[in-house]
Amino acid sequence: MSNFNVFFNGQELTKLMTVTVGFNRGVIAERTNTTEKVGNSKGVVFMDTTLGAKTIDMPFVVLKNKLENCMKIASILNVDSPQELTFSDQPDIVYYAMPDGAVDYDDIYRHGKGTIKWLVPDGHSYSKTEKTATNNGTAKTISFTNNGTDSTPVKVTTEMTSQNGFLGLTLNGRYYQIGNPTEVDGVQLPPSEMIVPDGASIFGKGQLNNKSCNPLPSFMGNLSQTGTVAKTANGIEVTDYGTSSVKSWAGPSITWTFPATKDGKIGARSFFLWQNTDFETWQTPEAGFQVHTVHDKDGKRLFSVILMDQSGAVNQSKIIAFVNDKKVYEANNNWTGVGYRGFMSMTKAGNNFVLVYGNTTKTFVDTTLTDSEGYFYTVGFGKWYNNPAPQNNWVTQWTLREDKIDSWIDIPNFFNVGDIVVADSETDDVTVNGVSVLSRLDIGGEPLLSPPGDNELGIVVSDFATIPKTTVEIRERWL
């Protein structure tokens, strides 16, 4: 075997010896089967099997400088733990071995002859390189193939791309689960401030028919903003619709400026406006509306909600919502009677606009208004030209709350963006950013093993999280 090279612990033994006939790597490591005799039944019952050490017999001959080379060989073989052992006919495979027993050789002949019995304690040979597969931060599964002949530990490295409560890894019925599966994504907000707890009580601070704050969206036509509004037993009620010089909507409006907050600021980027309102028509000719609009400091309409019966021919009321003066929602009345009586709310939370009435909630988004601040609130009352006015048209009560959501504090989850989680089944350890977190590992978890053939790793995270960048590493091994 003159062209056969052997390397051990980083040094080439075949510079000092030649491997001869009889070299035997064996087919499989030693196995021990456990059986049990049950009663008087024939044979035995197989219980389990365990893999023992592997031995490799390597006969050799020292051809020249016999004594000098033998001393060098002895120095190389003098190790106290398994080291890398490779053979030139398996350049991509390594054994972790050490000499077992005495290494004697026959010194009678001109050439010294002997045998090294290599002990491979774990009974395996390994690929020199690791095989990797990744999900590129998108897929919930990673497929990979183990071309070895035995199961091998799996190392999984993940990088969090969002906050996350827990990480679950599943493979062939085994799983790791790290963190808190019940965790939710939360924020801590500074206290909201109720700046109008009783809208009826500040009726006198409202401005009647403020032409710079016309509450009716342009799509709906023109409101004359004539007539009067009074505080009555019903609440805030239209008492006179006035007249319109053209065939359009006649009626008054009343506008309130958002009161200053405790820190003296006027205007709210985010707010919650609640109303208890009554708008109803009882006879066919009646046609009119009640409109609620929040304006910015310049009078621009940010959010409008209209309760309306616009037909003098049939009783058919509807609710219409506008954001940034664009119609975003319309629904016919399905309530008892013709109109709407009850609670309603209008919310702005950054770029989200939410309308709630009855059992209905509708959310609209306008990113152009994210930083726009509500500054004025206007209620308008209208009737169509010469048609009779609605029987009921008043606001019983309203409140206004400023929500400081632009000052929110993110409550950290178990995992933060950029956290590196390593689950190494070979060492049976799990780390986050290099720190062991075995105490946060689910007690039922088992090290992940990849059997020979095709495998698929599953990745599970909190429902509010994004899939992390994940890489699987295995080192194929052979019996």
C-alpha positions in Angstrom: 0.0 0.0 0.0 2.8 2.4 -1.0 0.4 5.0 -2.3 -1.8 4.9 0.9 -1.3 7.8 3.3 -2.3 8.1 6.9 -2.5 11.3 8.9 -2.9 11.5 12.7 -3.1 14.5 14.9 -2.0 16.8 12.0 1.1 14.6 11.1 1.7 12.1 8.3 2.5 8.7 9.7 3.3 7.2 6.3 6.4 9.3 6.0 7.7 7.0 8.8 6.0 3.7 7.9 4.1 1.8 5.2 0.7 0.3 5.8 0.6 -3.3 4.8 -1.9 -6.0 3.9 -4.4 -6.7 6.6 -5.5 -3.1 7.1 -9.2 -3.3 8.2 -11.6 -0.5 8.9 -14.5 -2.9 9.5 -18.0 -2.5 8.2 -19.8 -1.2 11.3 -19.0 -0.4 14.9 -19.6 -2.9 17.6 -23.3 -3.3 18.5 -24.8 -4.7 21.7 -28.4 -6.0 21.5 -30.5 -6.3 24.6 -33.2 -9.0 24.7 -35.5 -10.4 27.3 -37.0 -13.8 27.9 -40.7 -13.7 28.4 -42.3 -16.6 30.2 -42.2 -19.9 28.3 -42.5 -18.3 24.9 -40.1 -19.3 22.2 -37.1 -17.2 21.6 -36.6 -13.8 23.2 -38.0 -10.3 22.9 -35.7 -7.6 21.4 -35.5 -4.6 23.7 -32.9 -2.2 22.2 -29.5 -1.9 20.7 -26.5 0.2 21.6 -23.6 1.3 19.4 -20.2 0.6 20.8 -16.7 1.7 19.8 -15.2 1.0 16.4 -11.7 -0.5 16.0 -9.4 -0.2 13.0 -6.5 -2.6 12.6 -3.6 -1.0 10.7 -0.5 -3.3 10.1 2.6 -1.4 9.2 6.3 -1.8 8.5 9.1 0.6 9.2 11.5 0.3 6.2 14.5 2.4 7.1 16.0 4.3 10.1 14.0 1.8 12.0 14.8 2.8 15.6 14.8 6.6 14.8 11.4 6.3 13.0 9.9 4.2 15.7 10.7 6.8 18.3 9.1 9.4 16.1 6.0 7.2 15.6 5.8 6.8 19.4 5.9 10.5 19.8 3.0 11.1 17.4 0.9 8.3 18.9 1.4 9.6 22.4 -2.0 11.3 22.9 -4.4 11.3 25.9 -7.7 11.9 23.9 -9.0 11.0 20.5 -7.5 13.1 17.6 -8.2 13.4 13.9 -7.3 10.3 11.9 -7.6 10.5 8.1 -6.8 8.1 5.2 -5.9 9.2 1.7 -8.6 7.1 0.1 -11.2 8.9 2.1 -10.0 12.5 1.8 -13.3 14.1 2.9 -13.8 11.9 6.0 -12.2 12.0 9.4 -12.2 9.6 12.4 -11.6 10.7 15.9 -9.4 8.0 17.2 -6.5 7.1 19.5 -4.2 4.1 19.7 -5.6 1.3 21.9 -3.3 -1.0 23.8 0.4 -1.4 23.2 1.9 -0.8 19.8 4.4 -3.6 19.5 6.5 -4.5 16.5 8.8 -7.3 15.5 12.3 -6.1 15.7 14.0 -9.4 14.6 13.7 -8.7 11.0 15.5 -6.2 8.9 12.3 -4.2 8.8 10.3 -3.6 11.9 6.7 -4.9 11.7 3.8 -4.1 13.9 0.1 -3.2 14.2 -1.7 -0.1 15.4 -5.2 -0.8 16.8 -7.1 2.5 16.4 -9.9 3.0 18.9 -12.8 5.2 17.6 -14.8 5.7 20.8 -18.1 6.9 19.3 -18.0 4.4 16.4 -18.4 7.0 13.6 -16.5 8.7 10.9 -17.4 12.3 10.0 -17.5 14.6 7.0 -14.7 17.1 7.2 -17.1 19.9 6.1 -20.5 20.9 7.5 -23.6 20.9 5.3 -25.8 24.0 5.6 -29.3 25.1 4.4 -31.1 28.3 5.0 -34.6 29.8 4.7 -33.3 33.2 3.7 -35.5 34.8 6.3 -38.7 33.9 4.5 -39.9 30.3 4.7 -41.3 28.5 7.7 -39.5 25.3 6.8 -36.0 24.3 5.7 -35.4 21.2 3.6 -32.0 19.4 3.7 -30.6 15.9 3.1 -28.4 13.8 5.3 -26.3 11.5 3.0 -24.6 9.8 6.0 -25.6 6.4 7.3 -26.6 7.4 10.9 -28.5 10.2 12.6 -26.5 13.3 13.3 -27.1 16.2 15.7 -28.4 19.4 14.2 -27.3 22.9 14.9 -29.8 25.7 14.2 -28.8 29.4 14.2 -31.6 32.0 13.9 -31.4 35.8 13.7 -34.6 37.6 14.9 -36.0 40.0 12.3 -38.7 41.3 14.7 -39.7 41.1 18.3 -40.8 37.7 19.2 -42.1 35.8 22.2 -40.9 32.3 21.5 -39.1 30.2 19.0 -40.2 26.6 18.2 -38.0 24.2 16.1 -39.4 20.8 15.0 -37.7 17.9 13.3 -38.9 14.3 12.9 -41.1 14.4 16.0 -38.5 16.2 18.2 -38.8 19.8 19.1 -37.0 22.7 20.9 -39.1 25.5 22.3 -37.5 28.6 23.8 -39.2 31.6 25.3 -42.8 32.4 26.2 -45.5 31.0 23.8 -48.3 33.1 25.5 -46.4 36.4 25.1 -48.1 39.2 23.2 -46.7 42.3 21.5 -47.4 45.2 23.8 -46.8 48.8 24.3 -46.9 51.1 27.2 -48.7 54.4 26.7 -48.7 57.5 28.7 -52.1 58.3 30.2 -54.7 59.7 27.8 -56.3 63.0 28.7 -60.0 63.6 28.7 -60.1 67.2 27.5 -63.9 67.4 27.0 -65.7 65.2 29.6 -69.0 66.9 28.9 -69.6 68.5 25.6 -73.0 69.8 26.5 -71.5 71.8 29.3 -69.2 73.7 27.0 -72.0 74.5 24.5 -71.5 78.2 25.0 -67.9 78.0 23.9 -68.9 76.8 20.4 -68.9 79.2 17.5 -72.1 79.3 15.4 -71.8 79.0 11.6 -68.0 79.3 11.4 -67.6 79.6 7.6 -63.9 78.5 7.8 -65.0 75.2 9.2 -67.7 74.0 6.9 -68.5 70.4 8.1 -70.1 69.0 4.9 -67.6 67.3 2.5 -67.6 68.9 -0.8 -68.9 65.7 -2.5 -72.2 66.2 -0.7 -72.9 69.7 -1.9 -73.2 73.0 -0.1 -74.4 73.7 3.4 -75.7 77.2 3.9 -74.5 77.5 7.5 -77.5 79.6 8.4 -80.0 79.2 11.3 -79.4 78.5 14.9 -78.4 75.8 17.4 -79.4 75.8 21.1 -78.9 73.7 24.2 -82.3 72.1 25.0 -83.7 69.3 27.0 -82.6 66.9 24.2 -79.1 68.2 24.2 -77.5 70.2 21.4 -80.3 70.7 18.9 -80.9 72.6 15.8 -83.7 75.2 16.4 -83.7 77.0 13.0 -82.4 75.7 9.7 -82.4 79.1 8.1 -82.6 79.2 4.3 -80.6 78.4 1.3 -80.5 80.7 -1.7 -80.0 77.8 -4.0 -81.5 74.3 -4.3 -79.1 72.8 -1.7 -78.8 72.0 2.0 -79.9 74.6 4.5 -78.9 74.5 8.1 -76.6 75.7 10.9 -73.3 74.4 12.3 -71.5 74.8 15.6 -67.8 74.6 16.0 -65.7 74.0 19.1 -61.9 74.4 19.3 -60.1 71.5 21.0 -59.4 72.7 24.6 -55.8 72.9 25.7 -54.3 69.9 27.4 -52.7 70.1 30.8 -49.4 71.0 29.2 -51.1 73.9 27.4 -51.1 72.3 23.9 -54.0 72.7 21.5 -54.6 70.1 18.9 -54.3 66.3 19.0 -52.5 64.0 16.5 -54.5 61.1 18.0 -57.9 61.4 19.6 -61.2 59.6 20.5 -64.4 61.5 19.9 -67.6 59.9 21.3 -71.2 61.0 20.6 -74.7 60.0 21.8 -76.8 61.2 18.9 -80.3 61.1 17.5 -81.1 61.6 13.8 -84.5 60.3 12.5 -87.0 61.1 9.8 -90.6 60.0 10.2 -92.4 61.1 7.1 -91.6 60.6 3.5 -91.0 64.2 2.5 -88.5 64.7 5.3 -84.9 65.0 4.0 -81.9 66.1 6.0 -78.7 65.1 7.8 -76.5 65.4 10.8 -72.7 65.6 10.1 -69.8 65.4 12.5 -66.4 66.7 11.3 -62.9 67.1 12.8 -60.8 69.8 11.1 -57.2 70.6 11.3 -55.9 74.1 12.3 -56.6 75.5 8.9 -60.2 74.2 8.7 -59.3 71.2 6.4 -61.7 68.3 6.9 -59.8 65.3 8.3 -62.7 63.0 9.3 -66.4 63.3 8.7 -69.4 61.1 9.5 -72.8 61.9 8.1 -76.2 60.5 9.2 -78.5 61.2 6.3 -81.9 60.8 4.7 -81.4 62.4 1.3 -84.6 61.3 -0.4 -87.9 63.1 -0.1 -89.6 60.3 -2.0 -88.8 57.3 0.2 -87.7 57.0 3.8 -84.1 55.6 3.4 -81.4 56.8 5.8 -77.7 55.9 5.5 -74.4 56.5 7.2 -71.4 57.8 5.2 -67.8 58.3 6.2 -65.2 60.6 4.7 -61.4 60.7 5.4 -59.4 63.6 3.9 -62.7 64.7 2.1 -62.8 61.3 0.3 -65.7 58.9 0.7 -64.4 55.7 2.4 -67.7 54.1 3.6 -71.4 54.1 3.0 -74.2 51.8 4.4 -77.9 52.0 4.3 -79.8 52.0 7.6 -80.8 48.6 8.9 -82.0 49.9 12.3 -85.5 50.0 13.6 -87.1 53.2 12.4 -85.6 55.6 9.8 -82.4 57.0 11.1 -79.9 56.4 13.9 -80.3 56.8 17.6 -77.4 55.8 19.9 -73.7 55.9 20.4 -71.1 56.6 17.8 -67.3 57.2 18.0 -64.7 58.7 15.7 -61.0 57.8 16.4 -57.8 59.0 14.8 -54.7 57.1 15.8 -51.8 58.4 13.6 -52.8 57.3 10.1 -55.7 55.0 11.3 -59.3 56.3 11.3 -61.9 54.2 13.1 -65.7 54.6 12.9 -67.8 52.7 15.5 -71.6 52.7 15.5 -74.0 50.1 16.8 -72.2 46.7 16.3 -70.2 47.9 13.4 -66.5 48.9 13.4 -64.8 50.2 10.3 -61.1 51.2 10.0 -59.6 53.4 7.3 -56.0 54.4 6.6 -54.6 57.6 5.1 -50.8 57.9 5.5 -50.9 61.5 4.3 -52.7 62.5 7.5 -50.4 60.6 9.9 -49.1 63.8 11.6 -52.2 65.9 11.0 -53.7 67.2 14.2 -57.4 67.6 15.0 -58.0 71.2 16.1 -61.7 71.9 15.5 -64.9 69.8 16.0 -68.0 70.8 14.1 -71.5 69.5 14.2 -73.7 70.5 11.3 -77.5 70.1 10.9 -79.2 70.2 7.4 -82.4 69.9 5.6 -82.9 69.7 1.9 -84.1 73.1 0.5 -87.8 73.4 1.0 -88.4 69.8 2.2 -89.6 69.3 5.8 -86.8 69.0 8.3 -86.1 65.7 10.1 -88.3 65.1 13.2 -85.2 64.3 15.5 -81.9 66.0 14.9 -79.8 66.6 18.0 -76.7 65.4 19.9 -77.4 64.4 23.4 -73.8 64.4 24.6 -70.2 64.2 23.3 -66.8 63.8 24.8 -63.3 64.2 23.5 -60.1 62.4 24.6 -56.5 63.0 23.5 -54.5 59.8 23.1 -50.8 60.3 23.2 -49.9 57.2 21.1 -47.1 59.1 19.5 -45.3 58.8 22.8 -45.7 55.0 23.2 -43.0 52.9 24.8 -42.5 49.4 23.3 -42.6 46.7 25.9 -39.7 44.3 25.0 -40.6 40.7 24.2 -38.4 37.7 25.0 -36.6 38.1 21.7 -35.6 41.4 20.2 -34.7 42.3 16.6 -31.1 41.1 15.9 -31.0 38.5 18.7 -29.0 35.4 17.6 -30.3 32.1 18.9 -28.2 29.0 18.6 -29.7 25.6 19.4 -26.8 23.1 19.2 -28.0 19.5 19.6 -24.5 18.2 19.8 -23.8 20.1 23.0 -27.5 20.1 24.0 -27.3 23.8 24.7 -29.3 26.8 23.6 -27.8 30.3 23.7 -29.2 33.8 23.0 -26.4 36.2 22.0 -23.9 33.8 23.4 -25.6 33.3 26.8 -27.0 29.9 27.7 -30.8 30.0 28.2 -31.4 26.4 29.1 -33.7 27.5 31.9 -36.1 29.0 29.3 -36.1 25.8 27.2 -39.4 23.8 27.3 -38.9 20.8 29.6 -40.2 18.4 27.0 -37.7 19.5 24.3 -35.2 17.0 22.9 -32.0 17.6 20.9 -32.8 17.7 17.2 -31.4 14.8 15.2 -31.3 14.4 11.4 -31.7 10.8 10.3 -30.3 9.6 6.9 -32.3 10.9 4.0 -34.5 13.9 3.4 -35.4 16.1 6.4 -37.5 19.2 7.0 -37.1 21.6 9.9 -40.2 23.5 11.0 -39.9 27.0 12.4 -42.7 28.5 14.6 -42.8 32.0 16.2 -45.4 34.2 17.9 -48.3 35.2 15.7 -47.2 38.9 15.8 -43.6 38.1 14.7 -41.9 37.6 11.4 -40.0 34.5 10.5 -36.3 34.8 11.5 -33.3 34.2 9.3 -32.5 30.6 10.0 -29.6 28.3 9.1 -29.3 24.6 9.6 -25.9 22.9 10.0 -25.3 19.2 10.1 -22.1 17.1 9.9 -22.8 13.9 8.1 -21.4 10.8 9.8 -21.1 7.1 8.9 -21.1 4.0 11.0 
